[in-house]
Amino acid sequence: MIVGRTVTVDSLLDEEGYSAVFIGSGAGLPRFMGIPGENLNGVVSANEFLTRANLMKAYDDRYDTPIYVGQRVVVVGGGNVAMDAVRTAARLGADAHIVYRRSETELPARVEEVHHAKQEGIAFQMLTNPVEVLGDDKGWVRGIRCVRMELGEPDQSGRRSPIEIEGSEFDIECDVVIMALGTSPNPLIASTTHGLETNRRGCIVADDERGQTSREGIFAGGDTVTGAATVILAMGAGRRAAKAIDRYLQGKV
């Protein structure tokens, strides 16, 4: 069932008779740039593309998984998922490119991922930022408009902030754009749970050691708290929260 629609966390506690709830709903909501043209056919998230290609076996001709790779693919992003997406697109027969708004030094992907992508012939367009996805008269992607960037002063995280170079617009021809910009928690649970505190990224605020949220009896852990991270961190959060919930229930008995 869909928590937040079919039932709510509050109804589980107040009406269904549960004494505690653990929220481990992950961070599966893909991020997009919010630029013109993102609704065109041929624009997909890396999550969807990789799910179709790998989990649903679109790479295997024996499966009828719908997937459109096109002839020229631009992947927007510089993380490990971006490298997975661009290398998958290349293996499915596309001329695949990475577009990233910072320099190669600032790429968040692991060094070996970048190295392997280059070995497979992936083209990297660094210090480049998309500003519009271009479409044809049938509503399909025909290209992506970008601007050149330069690095300015470091931001709060210590990374140098990219600054647009005025008058540097140029177009890249492509028929598929894959957005690999990370994911965030689906806001449904937080928005339908009274008094549940979230941070500016939409993640649920919870204590690191216990998973206790701003609401008594409600615990949370994993990507819905940290944002997209690793399985092992989520497993650790679940184990710590389980102990905390047991202590909480013992105290209520």
C-alpha positions as CSV (number, residue, x, y, z in Angstrom):
1,M,0.0,0.0,0.0
2,I,1.1,3.6,-0.4
3,V,1.9,5.2,3.0
4,G,0.7,8.8,2.8
5,R,-2.2,7.9,0.6
6,T,-3.8,4.5,1.4
7,V,-2.8,5.0,5.0
8,T,-0.8,7.6,6.9
9,V,1.8,7.3,9.6
10,D,-0.6,9.1,11.9
11,S,-3.3,6.6,11.2
12,L,-1.0,3.7,11.9
13,L,-0.3,5.1,15.3
14,D,-3.7,6.5,16.2
15,E,-6.1,4.1,14.5
16,E,-4.3,0.9,13.7
17,G,-2.9,0.5,17.2
18,Y,0.8,0.5,16.4
19,S,3.2,1.8,19.1
20,A,6.1,2.7,16.8
21,V,6.8,3.2,13.1
22,F,10.1,3.0,11.3
23,I,10.4,4.9,8.0
24,G,12.9,3.4,5.6
25,S,11.4,4.6,2.3
26,G,14.8,5.5,0.7
27,A,15.6,8.3,-1.7
28,G,14.2,7.2,-5.0
29,L,12.9,10.4,-6.4
30,P,15.1,11.5,-9.3
31,R,16.2,15.1,-9.5
32,F,15.9,17.2,-12.7
33,M,17.3,20.6,-13.5
34,G,14.0,22.5,-14.1
35,I,15.2,23.8,-17.4
36,P,12.9,24.2,-20.5
37,G,12.4,21.1,-22.6
38,E,12.8,18.5,-19.8
39,N,9.3,17.2,-20.7
40,L,10.3,16.2,-24.2
41,N,10.3,12.6,-25.3
42,G,13.8,11.3,-24.9
43,V,14.6,12.9,-21.6
44,V,14.8,10.3,-18.8
45,S,16.3,9.9,-15.4
46,A,19.3,7.7,-14.9
47,N,17.2,5.7,-12.4
48,E,14.7,4.8,-15.1
49,F,17.3,4.2,-17.8
50,L,19.4,1.9,-15.7
51,T,16.4,0.0,-14.3
52,R,15.1,-0.7,-17.8
53,A,18.6,-1.6,-19.1
54,N,19.8,-3.8,-16.3
55,L,17.1,-5.0,-13.9
56,M,14.5,-5.3,-16.7
57,K,17.2,-6.8,-19.0
58,A,16.7,-4.5,-22.0
59,Y,20.2,-5.4,-23.0
60,D,18.9,-8.9,-23.9
61,D,17.0,-9.3,-27.2
62,R,14.8,-12.0,-25.5
63,Y,13.2,-9.4,-23.3
64,D,10.6,-6.9,-24.6
65,T,11.5,-4.1,-22.2
66,P,10.7,-0.7,-23.7
67,I,13.8,1.4,-23.9
68,Y,14.9,4.1,-26.3
69,V,18.7,4.7,-26.6
70,G,18.9,6.7,-29.8
71,Q,22.1,7.3,-31.7
72,R,23.6,10.1,-29.6
73,V,23.2,10.3,-25.8
74,V,24.1,13.1,-23.4
75,V,24.3,12.2,-19.7
76,V,24.1,15.3,-17.4
77,G,26.0,14.7,-14.2
78,G,29.4,13.6,-12.9
79,G,28.8,11.0,-10.2
80,N,29.0,7.2,-10.2
81,V,25.5,6.8,-11.5
82,A,26.3,9.2,-14.4
83,M,29.2,6.9,-15.3
84,D,27.0,3.8,-15.1
85,A,24.4,5.5,-17.4
86,V,26.8,6.7,-20.0
87,R,28.7,3.4,-20.2
88,T,25.4,1.5,-20.4
89,A,24.2,3.8,-23.2
90,A,27.5,3.2,-25.1
91,R,27.2,-0.5,-24.7
92,L,23.7,-0.4,-26.1
93,G,25.2,1.2,-29.2
94,A,24.9,5.0,-28.7
95,D,27.6,7.7,-29.1
96,A,27.6,8.7,-25.5
97,H,28.8,11.9,-23.8
98,I,29.1,13.3,-20.3
99,V,28.2,16.9,-19.6
100,Y,29.4,18.3,-16.3
101,R,29.4,21.9,-15.0
102,R,32.7,21.6,-13.1
103,S,36.2,20.4,-14.1
104,E,37.4,16.9,-14.1
105,T,39.2,17.5,-10.8
106,E,35.8,18.1,-9.1
107,L,34.1,15.0,-10.6
108,P,32.3,13.3,-7.7
109,A,32.6,9.8,-9.4
110,R,35.3,7.5,-8.3
111,V,38.6,7.8,-10.2
112,E,38.4,4.3,-11.5
113,E,34.8,4.9,-12.8
114,V,36.1,7.9,-14.9
115,H,39.1,5.9,-16.0
116,H,37.0,3.0,-17.2
117,A,34.5,5.4,-19.0
118,K,37.4,6.9,-20.9
119,Q,38.7,3.5,-21.8
120,E,35.3,2.8,-23.4
121,G,35.5,5.9,-25.5
122,I,33.1,8.1,-23.5
123,A,33.5,11.8,-24.5
124,F,33.6,14.3,-21.5
125,Q,32.3,17.9,-21.9
126,M,33.7,19.5,-18.7
127,L,32.8,23.0,-17.4
128,T,29.6,22.8,-19.4
129,N,26.1,23.3,-18.1
130,P,22.8,22.7,-19.9
131,V,20.3,25.5,-20.0
132,E,17.6,24.0,-22.3
133,V,16.7,20.8,-24.0
134,L,15.8,21.3,-27.7
135,G,13.0,19.5,-29.4
136,D,11.7,18.9,-32.9
137,D,8.2,19.5,-34.2
138,K,7.1,16.0,-33.0
139,G,8.1,16.6,-29.4
140,W,11.3,14.5,-29.4
141,V,14.7,15.6,-28.3
142,R,17.0,16.9,-31.0
143,G,19.7,18.5,-28.9
144,I,20.7,20.3,-25.7
145,R,21.8,23.9,-25.4
146,C,24.7,24.5,-23.0
147,V,26.9,27.3,-21.7
148,R,30.5,27.2,-20.8
149,M,31.5,27.6,-17.2
150,E,34.5,28.7,-15.2
151,L,35.3,28.0,-11.6
152,G,35.0,30.7,-9.0
153,E,35.5,30.7,-5.2
154,P,34.8,27.6,-3.2
155,D,31.2,27.1,-1.9
156,Q,30.2,26.0,1.6
157,S,31.3,22.4,0.9
158,G,34.7,23.5,-0.2
159,R,34.1,22.9,-3.9
160,R,34.7,25.7,-6.3
161,S,31.5,27.3,-7.5
162,P,30.9,27.2,-11.3
163,I,30.1,30.6,-12.9
164,E,28.5,31.0,-16.3
165,I,30.6,32.6,-19.1
166,E,28.5,35.2,-20.7
167,G,27.8,34.7,-24.4
168,S,29.2,31.1,-24.4
169,E,26.0,29.3,-25.5
170,F,26.4,26.3,-27.9
171,D,24.3,23.3,-28.9
172,I,25.1,19.6,-28.8
173,E,23.1,17.4,-31.1
174,C,21.5,14.4,-29.4
175,D,18.3,12.4,-29.3
176,V,18.4,11.2,-25.7
177,V,19.2,13.2,-22.5
178,I,19.8,11.3,-19.3
179,M,19.6,13.3,-16.1
180,A,22.0,11.8,-13.5
181,L,21.7,14.5,-10.8
182,G,21.1,12.4,-7.8
183,T,17.9,11.5,-5.9
184,S,16.0,12.7,-3.0
185,P,13.3,11.2,-0.7
186,N,9.7,11.2,-2.0
187,P,8.0,14.0,0.0
188,L,4.8,12.1,0.4
189,I,5.3,10.6,3.8
190,A,6.8,13.7,5.3
191,S,4.1,15.9,3.9
192,T,1.3,13.8,5.3
193,T,2.9,13.2,8.8
194,H,2.1,16.0,11.2
195,G,5.2,17.5,13.0
196,L,7.8,15.3,11.2
197,E,10.8,17.6,10.7
198,T,12.7,17.6,7.4
199,N,15.8,19.4,6.2
200,R,16.3,21.6,3.2
201,R,17.0,18.6,1.0
202,G,13.7,17.0,2.0
203,C,15.3,14.3,4.1
204,I,13.8,13.3,7.4
205,V,15.7,14.7,10.4
206,A,16.6,11.8,12.8
207,D,19.1,11.1,15.5
208,D,22.2,9.3,14.2
209,E,22.4,6.8,17.1
210,R,18.7,5.9,17.5
211,G,16.9,7.0,14.4
212,Q,14.5,9.0,16.6
213,T,12.7,11.7,14.6
214,S,11.0,14.9,15.9
215,R,7.8,12.8,16.6
216,E,7.6,10.4,19.5
217,G,7.3,6.8,18.3
218,I,8.4,7.6,14.8
219,F,11.9,6.4,13.8
220,A,13.7,6.7,10.4
221,G,16.9,5.6,8.8
222,G,18.7,5.0,5.5
223,D,18.6,7.2,2.5
224,T,15.4,8.9,3.6
225,V,17.5,10.5,6.4
226,T,21.0,10.7,4.8
227,G,20.0,11.2,1.1
228,A,21.3,8.7,-1.4
229,A,24.1,6.7,0.2
230,T,25.3,3.1,0.5
231,V,23.4,-0.1,1.4
232,I,25.7,-0.8,4.4
233,L,25.0,2.6,5.9
234,A,21.3,2.0,5.6
235,M,21.6,-1.5,7.2
236,G,23.5,0.0,10.1
237,A,20.8,2.7,10.6
238,G,18.2,0.0,10.6
239,R,20.0,-2.1,13.2
240,R,20.5,0.9,15.5
241,A,16.9,1.9,15.1
242,A,15.6,-1.6,15.9
243,K,17.5,-1.6,19.2
244,A,16.1,1.9,20.0
245,I,12.6,0.9,19.1
246,D,12.9,-2.2,21.3
247,R,14.0,0.0,24.2
248,Y,11.2,2.5,23.5
249,L,8.5,-0.3,23.5
250,Q,9.9,-1.8,26.6
251,G,9.6,1.5,28.3
252,K,6.0,1.8,27.3
253,V,4.9,-1.6,28.4
